[in-house]
Amino acid sequence: MKVGQQCVGCGQCAAYCPYEAITVFVRAIMDEKCIGCGTCIKYCPVCAISGDE
C-alpha cells in the first residue's frame, strides 16, 4: 500500500486496519504487518491510500 501526500494524518485508516499495520505521526505509515488487504483504502476520507507499492 502507498500513502500519498494528500494524507492529513486523521487516523481513520489505522483505526480500521484489521492487522494493526498502520501508525500515524504526521502521515500514515504502513509497516511490515501490512498484507495489502485494502481495508484502509475504503476508510480514508481524502483518498490518500492506493494499492500501488
N, CA, C and O atoms as CSV, one atom per row, in Angstrom:
chain,resi,resn,atom,element,x,y,z
A,1,MET,N,N,0.849,-1.164,0.000
A,1,MET,CA,C,0.000,0.000,0.000
A,1,MET,C,C,0.895,1.227,0.000
A,1,MET,O,O,1.997,1.210,0.547
A,2,LYS,N,N,0.413,2.273,-0.612
A,2,LYS,CA,C,1.171,3.515,-0.692
A,2,LYS,C,C,0.315,4.665,-0.169
A,2,LYS,O,O,-0.863,4.784,-0.507
A,3,VAL,N,N,0.925,5.506,0.659
A,3,VAL,CA,C,0.239,6.668,1.215
A,3,VAL,C,C,0.724,7.902,0.467
A,3,VAL,O,O,1.926,8.161,0.396
A,4,GLY,N,N,-0.217,8.664,-0.094
A,4,GLY,CA,C,0.123,9.854,-0.860
A,4,GLY,C,C,0.279,11.101,-0.012
A,4,GLY,O,O,-0.017,11.104,1.182
A,5,GLN,N,N,0.746,12.151,-0.648
A,5,GLN,CA,C,0.976,13.437,0.016
A,5,GLN,C,C,-0.306,14.053,0.576
A,5,GLN,O,O,-0.243,14.869,1.496
A,6,GLN,N,N,-1.452,13.682,0.042
A,6,GLN,CA,C,-2.711,14.270,0.493
A,6,GLN,C,C,-3.170,13.742,1.858
A,6,GLN,O,O,-4.173,14.213,2.394
A,7,CYS,N,N,-2.446,12.772,2.421
A,7,CYS,CA,C,-2.782,12.239,3.750
A,7,CYS,C,C,-2.750,13.379,4.774
A,7,CYS,O,O,-1.794,14.152,4.834
A,8,VAL,N,N,-3.819,13.465,5.578
A,8,VAL,CA,C,-3.920,14.513,6.594
A,8,VAL,C,C,-3.659,13.980,8.005
A,8,VAL,O,O,-3.761,14.725,8.980
A,9,GLY,N,N,-3.321,12.689,8.114
A,9,GLY,CA,C,-2.999,12.112,9.416
A,9,GLY,C,C,-4.182,11.944,10.342
A,9,GLY,O,O,-4.015,11.989,11.560
A,10,CYS,N,N,-5.370,11.753,9.802
A,10,CYS,CA,C,-6.576,11.661,10.636
A,10,CYS,C,C,-6.658,10.365,11.442
A,10,CYS,O,O,-7.310,10.333,12.485
A,11,GLY,N,N,-6.012,9.303,10.976
A,11,GLY,CA,C,-6.001,8.044,11.699
A,11,GLY,C,C,-7.135,7.087,11.400
A,11,GLY,O,O,-7.201,6.014,12.001
A,12,GLN,N,N,-8.031,7.437,10.490
A,12,GLN,CA,C,-9.138,6.538,10.158
A,12,GLN,C,C,-8.631,5.207,9.612
A,12,GLN,O,O,-9.170,4.153,9.948
A,13,CYS,N,N,-7.610,5.250,8.781
A,13,CYS,CA,C,-7.060,4.019,8.215
A,13,CYS,C,C,-6.527,3.113,9.314
A,13,CYS,O,O,-6.767,1.906,9.296
A,14,ALA,N,N,-5.811,3.682,10.262
A,14,ALA,CA,C,-5.238,2.904,11.364
A,14,ALA,C,C,-6.334,2.320,12.252
A,14,ALA,O,O,-6.210,1.193,12.733
A,15,ALA,N,N,-7.390,3.072,12.467
A,15,ALA,CA,C,-8.480,2.612,13.328
A,15,ALA,C,C,-9.175,1.378,12.769
A,15,ALA,O,O,-9.653,0.538,13.531
A,16,TYR,N,N,-9.236,1.262,11.451
A,16,TYR,CA,C,-9.949,0.151,10.822
A,16,TYR,C,C,-9.051,-0.949,10.284
A,16,TYR,O,O,-9.558,-1.948,9.773
A,17,CYS,N,N,-7.746,-0.802,10.379
A,17,CYS,CA,C,-6.823,-1.827,9.871
A,17,CYS,C,C,-6.940,-3.099,10.711
A,17,CYS,O,O,-6.656,-3.070,11.909
A,18,PRO,N,N,-7.354,-4.216,10.100
A,18,PRO,CA,C,-7.523,-5.454,10.876
A,18,PRO,C,C,-6.194,-6.079,11.312
A,18,PRO,O,O,-6.183,-6.981,12.150
A,19,TYR,N,N,-5.094,-5.615,10.758
A,19,TYR,CA,C,-3.785,-6.187,11.084
A,19,TYR,C,C,-2.930,-5.250,11.938
A,19,TYR,O,O,-1.773,-5.552,12.230
A,20,GLU,N,N,-3.505,-4.110,12.338
A,20,GLU,CA,C,-2.779,-3.102,13.132
A,20,GLU,C,C,-1.429,-2.786,12.495
A,20,GLU,O,O,-0.400,-2.744,13.169
A,21,ALA,N,N,-1.457,-2.565,11.184
A,21,ALA,CA,C,-0.238,-2.363,10.403
A,21,ALA,C,C,0.028,-0.904,10.059
A,21,ALA,O,O,0.926,-0.614,9.268
A,22,ILE,N,N,-0.732,0.015,10.635
A,22,ILE,CA,C,-0.593,1.430,10.289
A,22,ILE,C,C,-0.337,2.247,11.549
A,22,ILE,O,O,-1.033,2.111,12.556
A,23,THR,N,N,0.676,3.093,11.464
A,23,THR,CA,C,0.991,4.047,12.524
A,23,THR,C,C,0.813,5.435,11.929
A,23,THR,O,O,1.164,5.661,10.771
A,24,VAL,N,N,0.276,6.357,12.699
A,24,VAL,CA,C,0.081,7.713,12.203
A,24,VAL,C,C,0.907,8.680,13.045
A,24,VAL,O,O,0.735,8.764,14.260
A,25,PHE,N,N,1.792,9.396,12.394
A,25,PHE,CA,C,2.517,10.502,13.017
A,25,PHE,C,C,2.003,11.745,12.313
A,25,PHE,O,O,0.913,12.215,12.637
A,26,VAL,N,N,2.732,12.282,11.383
A,26,VAL,CA,C,2.226,13.379,10.559
A,26,VAL,C,C,1.344,12.799,9.457
A,26,VAL,O,O,0.314,13.370,9.098
A,27,ARG,N,N,1.772,11.649,8.929
A,27,ARG,CA,C,1.007,10.912,7.919
A,27,ARG,C,C,0.976,9.442,8.306
A,27,ARG,O,O,1.720,9.003,9.183
A,28,ALA,N,N,0.115,8.694,7.648
A,28,ALA,CA,C,0.037,7.255,7.894
A,28,ALA,C,C,1.283,6.565,7.353
A,28,ALA,O,O,1.805,6.923,6.297
A,29,ILE,N,N,1.747,5.566,8.104
A,29,ILE,CA,C,2.912,4.781,7.711
A,29,ILE,C,C,2.532,3.308,7.832
A,29,ILE,O,O,2.097,2.852,8.890
A,30,MET,N,N,2.703,2.567,6.731
A,30,MET,CA,C,2.421,1.134,6.742
A,30,MET,C,C,3.678,0.398,7.191
A,30,MET,O,O,4.785,0.742,6.777
A,31,ASP,N,N,3.505,-0.614,8.036
A,31,ASP,CA,C,4.670,-1.400,8.435
A,31,ASP,C,C,4.630,-2.786,7.800
A,31,ASP,O,O,3.789,-3.056,6.943
A,32,GLU,N,N,5.527,-3.653,8.213
A,32,GLU,CA,C,5.667,-4.969,7.587
A,32,GLU,C,C,4.484,-5.897,7.839
A,32,GLU,O,O,4.375,-6.934,7.185
A,33,LYS,N,N,3.594,-5.551,8.771
A,33,LYS,CA,C,2.405,-6.363,9.014
A,33,LYS,C,C,1.338,-6.169,7.935
A,33,LYS,O,O,0.394,-6.954,7.849
A,34,CYS,N,N,1.485,-5.123,7.110
A,34,CYS,CA,C,0.510,-4.847,6.049
A,34,CYS,C,C,0.535,-5.972,5.020
A,34,CYS,O,O,1.587,-6.307,4.477
A,35,ILE,N,N,-0.652,-6.561,4.756
A,35,ILE,CA,C,-0.742,-7.621,3.759
A,35,ILE,C,C,-1.406,-7.128,2.467
A,35,ILE,O,O,-1.601,-7.899,1.528
A,36,GLY,N,N,-1.750,-5.836,2.432
A,36,GLY,CA,C,-2.352,-5.266,1.227
A,36,GLY,C,C,-3.819,-5.596,1.048
A,36,GLY,O,O,-4.294,-5.686,-0.084
A,37,CYS,N,N,-4.546,-5.778,2.134
A,37,CYS,CA,C,-5.960,-6.159,2.043
A,37,CYS,C,C,-6.855,-5.053,1.486
A,37,CYS,O,O,-7.911,-5.335,0.918
A,38,GLY,N,N,-6.435,-3.788,1.648
A,38,GLY,CA,C,-7.200,-2.674,1.097
A,38,GLY,C,C,-8.261,-2.084,1.999
A,38,GLY,O,O,-8.965,-1.164,1.583
A,39,THR,N,N,-8.405,-2.572,3.209
A,39,THR,CA,C,-9.404,-2.024,4.122
A,39,THR,C,C,-9.158,-0.542,4.363
A,39,THR,O,O,-10.105,0.242,4.416
A,40,CYS,N,N,-7.906,-0.156,4.507
A,40,CYS,CA,C,-7.563,1.240,4.769
A,40,CYS,C,C,-8.007,2.169,3.636
A,40,CYS,O,O,-8.384,3.315,3.882
A,41,ILE,N,N,-7.960,1.680,2.412
A,41,ILE,CA,C,-8.377,2.487,1.257
A,41,ILE,C,C,-9.837,2.892,1.406
A,41,ILE,O,O,-10.208,4.035,1.139
A,42,LYS,N,N,-10.650,1.948,1.833
A,42,LYS,CA,C,-12.091,2.189,1.974
A,42,LYS,C,C,-12.409,3.256,3.009
A,42,LYS,O,O,-13.382,3.993,2.850
A,43,TYR,N,N,-11.602,3.356,4.075
A,43,TYR,CA,C,-11.894,4.275,5.170
A,43,TYR,C,C,-11.158,5.611,5.097
A,43,TYR,O,O,-11.391,6.480,5.937
A,44,CYS,N,N,-10.283,5.795,4.122
A,44,CYS,CA,C,-9.548,7.061,4.011
A,44,CYS,C,C,-10.468,8.148,3.453
A,44,CYS,O,O,-10.936,8.028,2.321
A,45,PRO,N,N,-10.737,9.211,4.227
A,45,PRO,CA,C,-11.668,10.243,3.781
A,45,PRO,C,C,-11.120,11.148,2.681
A,45,PRO,O,O,-11.890,11.847,2.022
A,46,VAL,N,N,-9.808,11.147,2.473
A,46,VAL,CA,C,-9.221,12.008,1.441
A,46,VAL,C,C,-8.599,11.208,0.292
A,46,VAL,O,O,-7.879,11.761,-0.539
A,47,CYS,N,N,-8.883,9.906,0.254
A,47,CYS,CA,C,-8.394,9.017,-0.820
A,47,CYS,C,C,-6.873,9.108,-0.996
A,47,CYS,O,O,-6.370,9.207,-2.115
A,48,ALA,N,N,-6.157,9.072,0.130
A,48,ALA,CA,C,-4.703,9.211,0.098
A,48,ALA,C,C,-3.971,7.872,-0.024
A,48,ALA,O,O,-2.753,7.862,-0.204
A,49,ILE,N,N,-4.673,6.758,0.067
A,49,ILE,CA,C,-4.020,5.452,0.046
A,49,ILE,C,C,-4.377,4.720,-1.232
A,49,ILE,O,O,-5.535,4.688,-1.649
A,50,SER,N,N,-3.362,4.133,-1.843
A,50,SER,CA,C,-3.592,3.348,-3.050
A,50,SER,C,C,-2.935,1.993,-2.892
A,50,SER,O,O,-2.105,1.799,-2.004
A,51,GLY,N,N,-3.301,1.058,-3.746
A,51,GLY,CA,C,-2.745,-0.282,-3.710
A,51,GLY,C,C,-1.378,-0.372,-4.349
A,51,GLY,O,O,-0.767,-1.440,-4.337
A,52,ASP,N,N,-0.877,0.725,-4.913
A,52,ASP,CA,C,0.439,0.725,-5.541
A,52,ASP,C,C,1.516,0.625,-4.478
A,52,ASP,O,O,1.366,1.147,-3.373
A,53,GLU,N,N,2.600,-0.047,-4.821
A,53,GLU,CA,C,3.718,-0.115,-3.872
A,53,GLU,C,C,4.867,0.697,-4.359
A,53,GLU,O,O,5.902,0.763,-3.694
